Amino acid sequence: MTNQKEMERYSVITEKNPREIVLLRGSGCRWRRCTFCDYHLDYSRDEKENYHLNRRELAKVTGRYHCLEAINSGSFCDLDERTMTLIEETCLKRDIRQLHFECHWIHRAEIPAVRRRFADRGITVKIKSGIETFDYNFRENILRKGIDEADPARICAPFDEICLLFGLTGQTAASMRRDIETGLALNERVCINIMTENTTAVRPDRDVIAVFARELYPLYIDDPRVDILMENTDFGVGGEQIPAREL
């Protein structure tokens, strides 16, 4: 990991599919070509250090909602085997019955095995994938997402949930709404991420964000199947950790 600042890696989501969430660390996203994304900077090739960090965060899980989302700035298959085993043990110890992972399209063939692995322990796995948009040209020629399929139904087939990315030049109210409705028709849940400033050359388009906030946010903010992150830290993880004050 190039950024050595400590990040918040555990949080509790109390609305819309209540769950605990942990931001773990793996060996790194294997695609790494998305023009808009710098999440892949949160990685380490040191499995031992990753495991120790992940063990610290998983120890915070209480099981209060019997649901856990485990993300790692990549795909679940970037996590070391000791961490995967610890996730299993944590789920069993804390009575976690539903577990959410993230996965890039290129790793879709690995999904059935991870579903079986946890199903054997009585845990249902839900897989979320960052599709960003169903507009093939925009997704592949501008965002360089690495999804070599144009048919939305085929794209969504391996997954349970998707992420969409809005707030980019070229998007319109109509295109964003079409993406949302397509996502809802083909998936259990949709997570909308609004583009924020990061270290890439892609910049948020404030006019597009204003259109989303004015025309689409009111339509979907109360939909229990739609999460809307106006900031990428709205789930409570990924932001800089604030040191505790000394009393």
Residue, then its C-alpha position, 0 to 999 in steps of 0.5 A: m500500500t502506497n498510502q500509509k495513513e490509517m483508514e477506518r476499516y470497520s463500520v455498521i450500516t443501520e439502514k437499508n439492508p443493515r449489516e456490519i462492514v469491514l474493509l480488509r486488505g489483500s494482494g491487490c486488484r488484478w485488473r487495475r486498468c480502470t481509469f477512474c479508480d485508485y482503490h487498488l492502492d490499498y494492497s500489500r504483497d505481504e500476506k502475513e501483514n495482511y492477515h494481521l490487519n484483517r484479523r484486527e478488523l474481523a475481531k470487531v464484528t459482533g454479529r448484531y445483524h447476522c450480516l457482514e459485508a467484507i470488501n478489500s479494494g479488489s475481489f474476494c479472491d485477492l484475500d489470502e487463505r488464512t483470512m478467508t478461513l478467519i472470515e468463515e470462523t468469524c461468521l460461525k462465531r458471530d452467527i453471521r448468516q449472510l456474507h457479502f463479497e465483491c468480485h470483478w468480472i474477470h473472476r466470475a468463474e471463481i464465484p460458484a466455489v466460494r458460494r459452496r464453501f460458505a453454504d457448507r457452513g450454513i452461510t449465504v454468500k452474496i456477490k457484488s460487482g462494479i459494473e459502473t454502467f451498462d453503456y458498453n462504449f462508455r464503460e469500456n472505452i472511457l472507464r476501461k472496466g474490463i467487461d467483455e460483454a455487452d448484454p446486461a443480463r449476461i453481465c449480471a448473471p454471476f452476481d447478486e448486486i451491482c455498483l453503478l458510477f455516476g457523476l461523469t461527463g457524458q452521463t445524463a438523467a436519462s442514461m443514469r435512470r436507465d442504468i438504475e432500472t436495468g440494474l434493479a431488473l436484473n439484480e437484488r440490489v444496486c449501489i450507486n456511487i457518485m464520483t469523487e476526487n481521487t488521484t486519477a485523471v478522471r474528475p467528477d462533473r459537478d453539473v452531472i452530479a447536480v442533475f442526479a441530486r435533483e432528478l434521480y436522488p429523490l426517486y430512489i433514496d427511499d428504495p430499500r434495494v438502492d444504496i446511494l453513496m454521495e461520498n465514497t466513505d458514506f458506508g463508514v469505511g475508507g476514510e482516514q482514521i481519526p485518532a482517539r482523543e486522550l481524556 
